[in-house]
Amino acid sequence: MPSATPTVFVETGKKVGLDDDDLKQVGEIVYFGDAVLTTAKLTVNGKDTTSATVSDRAEFTYQSVDQNGKHYFDKEFLVTFQLETTFSGATVYAADGTTVLGTVNQGSMESNKFVRNTQNGKATIFVEAGNGTTVTVNASGGSFANQTASATFNKVTNEGIAPGQQVHGKVVAVDKDNNRILLSDSKGETIYELSYADAELYIKGVAHLESTFEDGPNSLSVGDELLFTQATDTTKAKFDNKDVNITNSLKIKENAKVVLSFENSEYDFDGQILGDAATKAAKVEIQGNNVTLKNLILEGDLEVTSKVTADATLDKVTVSGVTTVNGGAKFKVKNNSNLGVVILNVKEEVELTNSAIAELVAKVTGSKVTGTGTITTLSAPADVTAPTVDSTVTVSNRAAEVPFTATTTSGDTVTLTFTAGTNATNITSTPGTVGAGTTADTATITFANAAGKTFEVKFTQNGVVKTYTVVAGSLGNTATITRKY
């Protein structure tokens, strides 16, 4: 088949006429004649590449192409995508980006096949995976050759910041061992998890080596004003430390949310306070394995998510809100950390090292507490066996998750009967009025037509404020009670 290589000349030399001094640009070879289906290609996020680094989602597209490598088709066909992951599993979505096709488990190739119909000669899947995971896709379809491409998920390199975009804000925490920082925006509303590995580093506009950027005079510190410029296809990311402490002038919003997704990170907050004591609206979410938080006061909630399969560590951390553990093998609390309510939604080992928990609530059987420290109250639902506790951990009280019953004793009265030793104080009801005759063992709540009504009971037990949703039963019967966290 006839072909040609297009070449463009621009007369830029000193002499008149085209010669070797003139600019010349050679294009790709072009074949003349009818388009012919010759093969197929597999792209990652629209690019012809065999490997790519992505944020938290990758688009794999297998398509038939002509002799010029351009998309072309004359009929539809089936495409088989076979996936393999390293480190952790991945979730696969259909071309619409929302329909879940399945989950890929590490090391189980035969169960990781997804067959899709092409549309206009293209078949697409989307893949999501945790930080540090590489997903390799082998795709084949029709009579075309197999194609392989991979995506490494590294959310810390993007975090929703567009190429070339700048973020000017405050350093919230640093992890110098792993070249990472948490950076707020200029309003204190959004906190980004960023890596300065293989980036251009500056202090007040002057280029620096990593060693002096981290540890030299005017080096990186929590509270510093910093300008970050996101990388592009042709430039590296840039970090310019302005060497001005703006801890007091740039406040983090009370409802700020921090998502920590990079594996093995160890963020030092240097005593920073996140959130507000009155609202407790801040939130920290741990998504990566072996993440450590150090020197943090969190006026809000902490979650160890289901994405965590290894450890999570708190080192000299205070959490005033609720700490929820939904994943992980071991939850380490050390160095005089102080937690409010901790909820174990999974079987977990809680390892204390000279630290305290106000209340530990086990929602499933099989957890244990090891190490040294104190737990003021250890509680569990009636159908759950409370965690085993080492003798070196002091437990002051053991209680049921719901330490009272509620019986409708008249048309407008519900009587609460507490388990002996509950020590409930400051009892309130919304709606309803708490009777003046309330004792350590009983309390009466009155409101019109009580039977079947829903109300909220709140009281303090061993220093922890507890809230319960109560659905009153019919006259003479007990209520359905659920604790709110």
N, C-alpha and C positions, 0 to 999 in steps of 0.2 A: 504494500500500500504506500502511495507517495506520502512524503512527510517533509516538514521544514522546521528549521529552528529560527524563530523570529528574533531579529536583532535591531535595536534602536540606536542610532548614532546622533549625538548632539555636538555641533561644532563648537568646541570650547578651547581648541588649541590656538597657537599664535598664527598658524598659516591658514590661508584661504583654502577651502576644500577639505574633505574628510581624510584624516590620516591617523597614525597611531597615537597622536597626542590628544585626539578628541575623545570625549566620554562615550563609552559603548556599554550597553546593557543587553545581555543575552537572556531570552525567555526560555520557557520549557518547550520541548519538542512537540509539535502539533501534527497529527495525522489527518490527511484529507480523505474524505469518503464518508460512507454511511457509518453511523455509530454502531459499534459492535460490543456486546457484553463480553468482557474477558475475565473479570474477577470481581472481588468484593473487598471492601476495606472496613476496618473497625476504628471509630474515632472516640476520643474521650473529651467530653465537653466541647464537641465540635472541631477539635484539632486532630490532625493526622499525626499521631504520636503513639509510641508503644508504652510510654509511661508518663504519668503526670502526677503532680501534687495538687490536691484539692482541699477545700475547706471541710464541710461535713456532708456533701452530696456530690456524686459523680454521674454524668450522663454517658452511657455507652450506646453507640449507634452502629449497627452493621448494615451496610448498604451496597448494592450492586453498582459497579462503575464501568465506564466505557474504556476504550483504548487510550484515551487521554487522562484517565484517572478521575474523570468527572462523573457525578451521579447520573445514572441512566438505568432504566428498566423497561422490559417489555412484558413482564408478567410478575405476579406476586408469588411468594414462596414462604416456606417456614424457616425460621431461624432458631437454632438451639444455642442458648447462652449457658455455659458451664462456669461456675464461679468457685474460686478457692480463696480463703482468707488466711492471713497471719494474725496472730495475737488474740483476736476476738471475733465475734460473729458480725454479720452484716444483715441489713434489711433491704429487700429488693422490691421495687415499685414498678408498675406498668408505665406505659408511655405517657399517661395522663398525669403522672407524678404523685398521685394520691392513693391509687388502688394498690394495696399490699399483695405481692405475689407470694412472698414467703420469707423465711429467715435462713441465712446460710450459717451453718455451724462450722467452726474451725475443724479441718481435717476430715470432713465427710463429703468427699467429692461427688459420690454417686447420688446423693440426695440434693445436690445443688444445681440441678438442671432446670432451666426454664425455657419452654418452647413458645415462641410468639409469631404471629402472622405479620408479614410486612404490609405496609401501606405505602404505595408508590415506590416500592423497592427498598423501603427502609424499615428496620425494626429497632426499637429503642427500649432500654430499661434504665431506671435510676437506682443508684445504690447509696445507702447511708451506712456509715461505720464510725467507730470511735477513733479518737486520736491515736496515732501510731500504727493503725491497722493498714495493711496493704491488701487490696482486693485485686486478684488477677482474673480476667474474663477471657475465656476461649469461646469464640463464636463461629458457627458454621451454618450454611444455608444453601438450599438448592444444589447446584453442581459446583459451587464455588469453593475455593480453598479455605481452610480454617485460618482465622486471624486471632491474634492474642494481644491484649493490652492490659495495663494495670494502673491503678490509682492508689496513691498513698494519702491517707486522710490525716491532715495536719492543720486542724482548725486554728491553731495558734498563729499561723502565718497570714490568715485573712481576717477572721473575726468580723466579717461584714463590712470591712473597709475597702472601698473600691481602689483599683490601681491608681497610684499617684495622689490619692486623697490624703489630706493632712488632719491630724488630731492634735490639738493643743490643749494640754491639761496637766493634771497632777499625778505624780507617781504615788500609787496607793500601797503597793507592796513590791518587794524585789526577791528574785531567786537567782543569785549570782552564780551558783554552781551550775545552773542549767541555762543561763543567759536569757532569763525571762523577767518580765515586769507586768504588773497590773497598772493600767493607765486610765484615769478618768478623762472625760471630755471637759470642755471649758465650763460647762454648766453643772458638772458633778452629777449628771443624770445617768450616764452610761459608763461602764467600766470594761475595758478591753484587756484581754489576755494576749500578750505580744511576745515574740521572740526576737532578740537582737543578735542571735547567732548569724554569722555571715552577713551582717549589715554594716552600713557605714556609720561610724560613731563620732559624735562631735560634742564638745563642751564649749558653749558660748560661740558656736560657729567655727571652732578650730578642730580639725580632724585629730582623733586620738586612737591609739591602740586599745584593744579590749582591756588590757591590764590597767591602764591609767583611767579609762572610762569608768571602770568598776572601783578601783582602789587608790587611785592617785589623788593629788590635791583637787578639790572641787568635784569629787567623784560622785557617782550615782547614789542617791539616798531617798528614802521615803519622804514625801512632801515636796520634792523638787518639781519645779516647772519644767516640762519637757515637750518638745515638738517632734511628733512622729510623722514621717511621710511614707506611705505604703509603697511597696515595690511595684514595678511595672515589668513588662516583658524585656525591657532593655536596661532597667536600672535596679539597683538594690534598695532595700528599705533603709531609711535614714532615721537615726535617733539623735536629737540635738538637746543636750541637757543645758538649760539656761542658767543653772546653778543659783536659782532663787527659791528659797523655801516659801511655799504658798499654802502651807497647812492651814493657817488661820483665814486667809483671804478666799480660798476656794473650798467651800464645804461640800461634802458628798451628800446628796439628797437622802432624806430619811427613808425613802422606799427603794434605795439602790439595790440592784441585784448583781451578784458576782457569780459567774459560771466558771468553774475550774475543770478543764477537760484534758489538760496535757498530763501524760503519765509521769510519775516520779518527780513531780514538782514540789518545791519546798518554799512556800511564800512567807516572808517575814514582813509583818505589818508594822513592826516597830511601835507597838502600843496604840495604833490608830483605833479610833472608835467609828464603827460603821453603824449608821442608823440613829434613832432617837429613842431615849428611854421611855418617853410617853407613848409613842405609837408602836414601837417594836415592829416596824414595817420592813426593815432591811432583810435581805435573804442572801445566803451563800449556798451554792449548789455544787457539790463535788461529783464530777462525772468521770474523772480519770482514776486509774489505779495508783496506789501508793502516793497519794497527795498528802502533804503536811501543811497545816496552818500554824503559824507561830506569832505570838505576841499580838493577839487580836482581841478587842472587845466588841462583840457583836450584839447590838441592841435589836434583835430580831431572831429569825429562824435559820437553822442549818439543816440541809438534807444531804445525806449520802445516798446517791441515786442507785437505781437497779443496774446501771451500767458498770458499777464498780464490782469487780470480782476478787480483788486482793484487799489491801489494807487502806485505812484512812486514819490519819493521826492529827490530834490536836495537842499542841505544845504551848502551854501557858496561854490558854484561850478561855475567855468567858463568853458564854452564850446565855442571854437573858430570856430568850424565847424558847421555842420547842425545837429539839434536835430529833430528826426522824432518820432512822437507819433503814433503808430499803435495799441495800446490797452490801457486798463485801464479805471478807472472811474474818477480819479482826478490826475492831474499832478501838484505837489506842487513845487514851486520854491521860496526859502526863504533865509533870512540871507545874503543879498547882493550878491546873485548869479547873474551872468551876462551871458546871452546866445546870440548867434548870430542869425541865422535863425532857427525858430521853425516851423515845418510843422505838422499840425493836419490832419491825414488821417482818423480819427474817431471822432465821437461826443464826446467832452471831456470838463471837467471843468479845466481851468488853474487857479490855486490859487497862486497869487503873494503875497509875504511878503517882502516888502522893497527890491525888486529885479528888474532887467531890462531885456528886450528882444529887440534886434535890429529890428527884423521883425517877426511877427507872421502871418503865412499863413494858412488859414482854407480851406481845400479841400472839406469839407462836411458841410452842414448846421446843426445848432443846438448846436454849442459850446458856451461857455461863459467864460469870464475872471472876476475873483473876487479878492478881497484883496486890497493891496497897492503896487504900483510900477509904472514903465514906460514901454511903448511900443513905439518905434520910428516910426515904420510903421506897420499898420494892413492891410492885403490884402487878397483877395479871388478871385477865378475865376469868370467870369461873371455870371455863373449859380448857384453860391453859395451865400447864405446870410452870411455876415460876423458875427463873434461872437458878442453877447451882452457884454458890458463892464461896470463894476461898475464905478460910478463917482469918486471913490477913486483911480482909475488907470488912469494915464495920457497917452493918445494916441496922438502923435505929428502929424502923417500923416495917412491918409487912402487912399489906392491906389488899383487899379486893379492888379491882378497877372501879366497880360501882359499890361503895360501902354503905348503901342504904336501900330500903324499899319505899315505895310510895303507894299508899292505899287510899282510895276514895271513900271517906268515912261519912260524908253527907253530901247533899246536893251542891254545896259550895265549899267543901273542905277536903283537902288532901293531906294526909298525915305521913310525914317522913319518919322512918324508923332507922336509926343508924346502927351499924355494927359496933359492939362494945369496943371502946378504945379509939374510935374514929377521930375524936377531938376536933370536930368541925366547928369553926367560928365564922363570924361575919356572914351568916346565911342570908341570901336575898333570893327573890323570885320575880321573874318578869314574864307575864303579868302576875299579879297576886300580892298578897300581904302576908308577911311572916308573923305568926301569932306571938303575943307577948309571953306566952308560957313555954317558949322554946327551951329545951334542956340539952344536956350533952347527948342524950339518946333519942329524943324526938323533936320534931318541929311541925307546926301546922301551917298550911298555905291555904288562904281563902280567896276565892274569886267566884263570880256568878257562874252557875251551870258548869261545874268543874268536870263532870264525866266526859271523857273523850277529848278534852281540850289539851293543847300542847303548850307547855310553858318551860322556862329555863331557870334552873336552880344553880346558884353559884355560892361557893363557900371556900374558906381557907382551911387546908389541912397540912399540918407540919411545915408551914411556910410556903406551900404551893397553892395558888388559886386554881380551883377546879370548877369546870362548868359542865352541866349535864342538861340534855334535852329530855324532858319527861312528857310522855303521852299518857294522860290519866285514864285509868280503867273505869268501867261502869261501877255503880254503887256497890261497895263491899269488895271490889277486886283491885289487884295491884296494877301498877303502871308499867309501861315499857320505858326503860331508861337507857340512854346512850351518852357516853362521855364525849365531849367536844374538846378537840386539841387545837 
